[in-house]
Structure formats: C-alpha cells, structure tokens
Amino acid sequence: MVKPVAGEIVVIPFPRNDPVAGKHRPALVIADLPGADLILCQITSRAHWDSFAVPLDKSDCERGQLDQPCFIRPQRLFTVEQHVILHSVG
C-alpha cells in the first residue's frame, strides 16, 4: 500500500493494538511524518455538538465513500504507523 497523504481518509482498527478484535473505523490523515508514522484525526458517526466537530458528508470524498454522514473530531489526534492502516476510503 502506498503511504497515505494529508487529507486522505483511511480505515484503521480500534483498538489499534488488536486488528482482529477491533472495529474498523475511519480516520483523516493530518500529516505524513518521517519514516512510517502518520498523524490521524478521529472520524465518528455519532453527532457531536462541540464547537470543533466538522460535518463530513458522503459526497465529501473524492473517491470512495463513507457509509453515512460523519463528524471529524480535530481535538482527537493520534499517531500510527503506516502498517496499521487497513485501506484507504478516499
């Protein structure tokens, strides 16, 4: 898999340390760090009424699509290694 770039939506397992038992969740790539690390931002389908949540509609993906309308949670950032990513949504 080619390393995702900033702005791309990817799918990763949560919890990240157990890809078999974890649920598959979308995340937004914020930054491509040196080596295999990426900074990601949580995406959730639950409505969040905080002032930071950004609505994300199915039509916002350039390629691929999300199953339902979601919210980007910019206050929920985390770092992962590229090998954790299951696939790209767009």
Backbone torsions as a table, in degrees:
resi	resn	phi	psi	omega
1	MET	NA	135.3	176.2
2	VAL	-71.6	142.1	-178.9
3	LYS	-63.5	126.9	-180.0
4	PRO	-62.5	156.6	179.9
5	VAL	-112.9	164.2	179.1
6	ALA	-55.9	135.2	-179.2
7	GLY	96.9	-11.9	-179.2
8	GLU	-84.4	144.8	175.7
9	ILE	-99.9	127.8	-178.8
10	VAL	-122.8	166.2	177.2
11	VAL	-115.5	130.5	178.8
12	ILE	-133.0	157.8	176.8
13	PRO	-79.7	141.1	171.2
14	PHE	-121.6	126.8	-1.7
15	PRO	-68.7	150.4	-173.6
16	ARG	-67.6	-20.3	-177.6
17	ASN	-86.9	-2.4	179.8
18	ASP	-139.0	81.8	-176.7
19	PRO	-64.5	-21.7	-179.3
20	VAL	-78.2	-47.1	-176.6
21	ALA	-87.4	-19.6	-176.5
22	GLY	-74.7	160.3	174.6
23	LYS	-86.9	151.1	178.7
24	HIS	-87.8	124.6	-175.5
25	ARG	-129.9	146.1	176.2
26	PRO	-79.7	153.7	175.3
27	ALA	-149.2	150.5	179.8
28	LEU	-97.6	128.6	177.0
29	VAL	-74.9	121.7	179.7
30	ILE	-95.7	-42.5	-177.3
31	ALA	-152.1	146.1	174.3
32	ASP	-99.6	111.2	-178.3
33	LEU	-91.3	163.8	176.6
34	PRO	-57.6	149.7	-177.6
35	GLY	77.7	-139.8	-175.9
36	ALA	-103.6	7.9	-175.5
37	ASP	-85.7	147.2	176.3
38	LEU	-134.9	145.9	170.4
39	ILE	-98.5	125.5	-178.5
40	LEU	-118.2	160.2	178.2
41	CYS	-123.7	135.5	-178.6
42	GLN	-64.0	141.0	170.6
43	ILE	-122.6	134.1	-178.9
44	THR	-134.7	153.6	176.3
45	SER	-90.1	-11.0	178.8
46	ARG	-77.0	133.4	179.4
47	ALA	-66.6	127.7	177.3
48	HIS	-120.1	128.3	-174.5
49	TRP	-100.9	19.1	175.7
50	ASP	-75.9	164.8	-174.3
51	SER	-74.5	-7.3	-177.6
52	PHE	-100.2	-20.8	-177.2
53	ALA	-62.7	135.2	-178.4
54	VAL	-115.6	120.7	179.1
55	PRO	-62.4	141.1	178.0
56	LEU	-131.8	113.2	-178.1
57	ASP	-92.4	159.3	177.7
58	LYS	-53.0	-36.0	-176.0
59	SER	-77.9	-4.6	-178.8
60	ASP	-77.3	-12.0	179.1
61	CYS	-82.8	133.8	178.0
62	GLU	-69.3	-37.8	175.9
63	ARG	-140.7	152.7	-175.1
64	GLY	70.9	-173.7	177.2
65	GLN	-162.7	161.8	174.1
66	LEU	-90.3	157.0	-178.8
67	ASP	-71.2	-26.0	-175.6
68	GLN	-158.4	167.4	175.9
69	PRO	-60.6	144.1	-175.7
70	CYS	-137.0	-180.0	176.4
71	PHE	-130.6	131.1	172.3
72	ILE	-82.8	133.2	-177.3
73	ARG	-111.9	82.9	-174.7
74	PRO	-62.2	-15.3	176.1
75	GLN	-84.6	0.5	179.4
76	ARG	-116.1	79.8	179.9
77	LEU	-104.3	149.5	177.5
78	PHE	-156.1	161.5	-179.7
79	THR	-110.2	136.3	175.8
80	VAL	-135.6	159.2	171.3
81	GLU	-85.9	150.8	-175.5
82	GLN	-55.4	-36.0	-175.6
83	HIS	-64.1	-17.2	179.2
84	VAL	-72.4	-26.2	-176.0
85	ILE	-68.8	128.9	-179.7
86	LEU	-83.3	-45.2	176.5
87	HIS	-169.2	171.2	-179.9
88	SER	-102.0	141.4	176.8
89	VAL	-96.7	-33.6	179.5
90	GLY	145.5	NA	NA
